[in-house]
Amino acid sequence: MKLKLKFFLFFVILQVGTIQTGFSQRNLSNLNQTLRYSRYSRLGLKIIPIKENETDFKLQMVIEKIEENPNFNTFSFSYSILESYEQEIKDDEVNLLTDNDLKSDTERHWFFEKTVSIPADQKVAVALLTVLDTRQGDEYYYHVDLKSPFIFSQPEFGAYYANNVPFDQNFLNKGQSLLFKSEQGPNLHAFYYPAPFEVPYPPMETKPSAVPKELEVIDQGDFLANVPKSLDGEGYYFIQGDTSESSGLLLKTTHEAFPKVKDWEEMVQIVTYISTRKEHETLLAAEDKKKALDQYWYNLTRNPDTAKDLIREYFRQVEFANILFTDFKEGWKTDRGMVYVVMGPPTEVNFYLDREVWSYGGLSESSKIRFTFVRIKNILTPHYYSLNRSRAYQPVWFKNISIWRSGKMAF
């Protein structure tokens, strides 16, 4: 009897160990990166790679302190270099970061910097930054491709705030200055694009969106590196160290109020996602945009207090979309920003080499709603994603719009 009991216990332990081992094999694709887009994140992570030569990359790992007065010792910091999105993340290949590794600790940021070497013949290399909040066990992730089929090359220079912390935002308010540091030469080159972009089609609209036939570009010529440069136009800039190469740095410049809404004219544009065509045309044609918008919000809810809550919540979503998804377009005008505004923050976020997948709700796999954003190679940014549109999205899309219009949406 004792022999049978021992055998049974051994079998159970073996089975549990097998299950745990199976679940413990983490890779980049099965990490749920939902905190990256959460409205309640305590930290904001960014990796900014700078190419030093054909094999070496400088990783500037910047952590924004969203939580007020965070304690460094309540977090665990680490980074990994992966050869694919499916490669197992093994403990012995994770590099811990301590306070001795801090290059800078400011009121707004912790900043680490490390140089890594990638074999010249390696096709894919991904840097992954992980921060564990030891209080709740929350894990924050941020990854960036150093080498992959979706990027041309990494820039050989960087952009910095006045305190020499790397610039980690997706936008810069026009008229502000940045310091561009380069060790490759005394000059950099700037191209300026003043073009505005249209609002994207909804997820169930399968026809391709209109593409501008011509895109105005203003060659601003060379400027000195290592000297503060003011970016005064509203649009976007593409900075290059060598104009014969494909690598460069995109900087979106915005109006002074961004990521918030600037005026009534812009507010009219942004409510398009939850408006009928007739409602939006009426707003566009109105001479007094403020009066028309006041009436618009009241007509949706028939309750002034509910209307105020709805306005506050909707434009809070727009603000987060601008912070998170701005590239050469304002964040709310991107496909990811559009889905974020209407559907809210996703409950699951998974990245693959060629796509990003958002999941919403559902206790089972079959009941979840998924939005797939396909990655597109773009000279301006390595983070350009386009939504895979489908008519199947129509029921859930209209349902969420109805919830917005009733004033019951909350995240």
Solvent accessible surface area in square Angstrom, and as a share of the most:
residue,aa,sasa,rsa
1,M,192,0.86
2,K,161,0.68
3,L,142,0.71
4,K,149,0.63
5,L,100,0.50
6,K,139,0.59
7,F,139,0.58
8,F,117,0.49
9,L,92,0.46
10,F,128,0.53
11,F,101,0.42
12,V,58,0.33
13,I,124,0.63
14,L,95,0.47
15,Q,80,0.36
16,V,67,0.39
17,G,32,0.30
18,T,84,0.49
19,I,97,0.49
20,Q,115,0.51
21,T,76,0.44
22,G,50,0.48
23,F,170,0.71
24,S,71,0.46
25,Q,91,0.40
26,R,82,0.30
27,N,29,0.15
28,L,0,0.00
29,S,8,0.05
30,N,81,0.42
31,L,8,0.04
32,N,66,0.34
33,Q,2,0.01
34,T,36,0.21
35,L,40,0.20
36,R,51,0.18
37,Y,8,0.03
38,S,26,0.17
39,R,39,0.14
40,Y,154,0.59
41,S,15,0.10
42,R,74,0.27
43,L,5,0.02
44,G,22,0.21
45,L,21,0.10
46,K,38,0.16
47,I,4,0.02
48,I,29,0.15
49,P,12,0.08
50,I,13,0.07
51,K,32,0.13
52,E,67,0.30
53,N,73,0.37
54,E,120,0.54
55,T,49,0.28
56,D,32,0.17
57,F,5,0.02
58,K,39,0.17
59,L,0,0.00
60,Q,2,0.01
61,M,0,0.00
62,V,0,0.00
63,I,0,0.00
64,E,55,0.25
65,K,35,0.15
66,I,95,0.48
67,E,38,0.17
68,E,149,0.67
69,N,134,0.69
70,P,22,0.14
71,N,83,0.42
72,F,32,0.13
73,N,122,0.63
74,T,32,0.18
75,F,11,0.05
76,S,44,0.28
77,F,4,0.02
78,S,12,0.08
79,Y,23,0.09
80,S,6,0.04
81,I,48,0.24
82,L,3,0.01
83,E,110,0.49
84,S,37,0.24
85,Y,4,0.02
86,E,108,0.48
87,Q,49,0.22
88,E,64,0.28
89,I,15,0.08
90,K,95,0.40
91,D,133,0.69
92,D,126,0.65
93,E,84,0.38
94,V,43,0.25
95,N,62,0.32
96,L,126,0.63
97,L,7,0.03
98,T,65,0.38
99,D,84,0.44
100,N,139,0.71
101,D,41,0.21
102,L,40,0.20
103,K,124,0.52
104,S,30,0.19
105,D,85,0.44
106,T,34,0.20
107,E,166,0.75
108,R,105,0.38
109,H,3,0.01
110,W,4,0.01
111,F,4,0.02
112,F,0,0.00
113,E,47,0.21
114,K,61,0.26
115,T,78,0.45
116,V,18,0.10
117,S,81,0.52
118,I,5,0.03
119,P,76,0.48
120,A,72,0.56
121,D,116,0.60
122,Q,31,0.14
123,K,165,0.70
124,V,25,0.14
125,A,0,0.00
126,V,0,0.00
127,A,0,0.00
128,L,4,0.02
129,L,0,0.00
130,T,19,0.11
131,V,0,0.00
132,L,59,0.29
133,D,0,0.00
134,T,81,0.47
135,R,110,0.40
136,Q,92,0.41
137,G,46,0.44
138,D,50,0.26
139,E,56,0.25
140,Y,8,0.03
141,Y,17,0.06
142,Y,18,0.07
143,H,9,0.04
144,V,6,0.03
145,D,3,0.01
146,L,2,0.01
147,K,42,0.18
148,S,12,0.08
149,P,79,0.50
150,F,38,0.16
151,I,16,0.08
152,F,96,0.40
153,S,44,0.28
154,Q,11,0.05
155,P,15,0.10
156,E,71,0.32
157,F,7,0.03
158,G,2,0.02
159,A,9,0.07
160,Y,15,0.06
161,Y,38,0.15
162,A,107,0.83
163,N,82,0.42
164,N,76,0.39
165,V,0,0.00
166,P,0,0.00
167,F,16,0.07
168,D,18,0.09
169,Q,64,0.28
170,N,49,0.25
171,F,15,0.06
172,L,5,0.03
173,N,25,0.13
174,K,64,0.27
175,G,45,0.43
176,Q,87,0.39
177,S,59,0.38
178,L,4,0.02
179,L,31,0.15
180,F,0,0.00
181,K,69,0.29
182,S,14,0.09
183,E,161,0.72
184,Q,108,0.48
185,G,29,0.28
186,P,94,0.59
187,N,66,0.34
188,L,2,0.01
189,H,29,0.13
190,A,1,0.00
191,F,41,0.17
192,Y,24,0.09
193,Y,37,0.14
194,P,39,0.25
195,A,18,0.14
196,P,117,0.74
197,F,33,0.14
198,E,145,0.65
199,V,42,0.24
200,P,17,0.11
201,Y,68,0.26
202,P,48,0.30
203,P,0,0.00
204,M,20,0.09
205,E,52,0.23
206,T,68,0.40
207,K,115,0.49
208,P,121,0.76
209,S,60,0.39
210,A,85,0.66
211,V,121,0.70
212,P,78,0.49
213,K,206,0.87
214,E,155,0.69
215,L,74,0.37
216,E,107,0.48
217,V,72,0.41
218,I,72,0.37
219,D,86,0.45
220,Q,82,0.36
221,G,21,0.20
222,D,94,0.48
223,F,29,0.12
224,L,107,0.53
225,A,6,0.05
226,N,83,0.42
227,V,72,0.41
228,P,94,0.59
229,K,39,0.16
230,S,48,0.31
231,L,0,0.00
232,D,96,0.50
233,G,17,0.16
234,E,67,0.30
235,G,3,0.03
236,Y,2,0.01
237,Y,4,0.02
238,F,9,0.04
239,I,0,0.00
240,Q,10,0.05
241,G,47,0.45
242,D,69,0.36
243,T,74,0.43
244,S,96,0.62
245,E,100,0.45
246,S,44,0.28
247,S,19,0.12
248,G,15,0.14
249,L,41,0.20
250,L,29,0.14
251,L,7,0.03
252,K,12,0.05
253,T,0,0.00
254,T,3,0.02
255,H,12,0.05
256,E,120,0.54
257,A,42,0.33
258,F,6,0.03
259,P,24,0.15
260,K,117,0.50
261,V,31,0.18
262,K,103,0.44
263,D,56,0.29
264,W,103,0.36
265,E,103,0.46
266,E,28,0.12
267,M,30,0.13
268,V,1,0.00
269,Q,78,0.35
270,I,1,0.00
271,V,0,0.00
272,T,37,0.21
273,Y,19,0.07
274,I,1,0.00
275,S,22,0.14
276,T,68,0.39
277,R,199,0.73
278,K,161,0.68
279,E,46,0.21
280,H,27,0.12
281,E,98,0.44
282,T,84,0.49
283,L,4,0.02
284,L,80,0.40
285,A,84,0.65
286,A,22,0.17
287,E,176,0.79
288,D,78,0.40
289,K,28,0.12
290,K,96,0.41
291,K,146,0.62
292,A,22,0.17
293,L,1,0.00
294,D,71,0.37
295,Q,95,0.42
296,Y,13,0.05
297,W,5,0.02
298,Y,85,0.32
299,N,68,0.35
300,L,27,0.13
301,T,23,0.14
302,R,159,0.58
303,N,65,0.33
304,P,83,0.52
305,D,99,0.51
306,T,40,0.23
307,A,8,0.06
308,K,122,0.52
309,D,78,0.40
310,L,5,0.02
311,I,51,0.26
312,R,152,0.56
313,E,34,0.15
314,Y,0,0.00
315,F,25,0.10
316,R,98,0.36
317,Q,0,0.00
318,V,0,0.00
319,E,20,0.09
320,F,28,0.12
321,A,0,0.00
322,N,2,0.01
323,I,73,0.37
324,L,44,0.22
325,F,4,0.02
326,T,8,0.04
327,D,17,0.09
328,F,16,0.07
329,K,30,0.13
330,E,36,0.16
331,G,0,0.00
332,W,4,0.01
333,K,27,0.11
334,T,9,0.05
335,D,15,0.08
336,R,25,0.09
337,G,0,0.00
338,M,1,0.01
339,V,0,0.00
340,Y,0,0.00
341,V,0,0.00
342,V,0,0.00
343,M,14,0.06
344,G,0,0.00
345,P,32,0.20
346,P,4,0.03
347,T,78,0.45
348,E,48,0.22
349,V,0,0.00
350,N,24,0.12
351,F,4,0.02
352,Y,57,0.22
353,L,50,0.25
354,D,62,0.32
355,R,83,0.30
356,E,0,0.00
357,V,19,0.11
358,W,0,0.00
359,S,3,0.02
360,Y,21,0.08
361,G,43,0.41
362,G,37,0.36
363,L,192,0.96
364,S,55,0.36
365,E,111,0.50
366,S,109,0.71
367,S,60,0.38
368,K,36,0.15
369,I,60,0.31
370,R,89,0.33
371,F,0,0.00
372,T,30,0.18
373,F,0,0.00
374,V,52,0.30
375,R,12,0.04
376,I,74,0.37
377,K,92,0.39
378,N,33,0.17
379,I,85,0.43
380,L,27,0.13
381,T,10,0.06
382,P,43,0.27
383,H,58,0.26
384,Y,49,0.19
385,Y,21,0.08
386,S,33,0.21
387,L,9,0.04
388,N,79,0.40
389,R,57,0.21
390,S,43,0.28
391,R,163,0.60
392,A,82,0.64
393,Y,26,0.10
394,Q,80,0.35
395,P,96,0.60
396,V,27,0.16
397,W,6,0.02
398,F,100,0.42
399,K,128,0.54
400,N,16,0.08
401,I,25,0.13
402,S,69,0.44
403,I,54,0.27
404,W,0,0.00
405,R,58,0.21
406,S,49,0.32
407,G,22,0.21
408,K,159,0.67
409,M,25,0.11
410,A,80,0.62
411,F,62,0.26
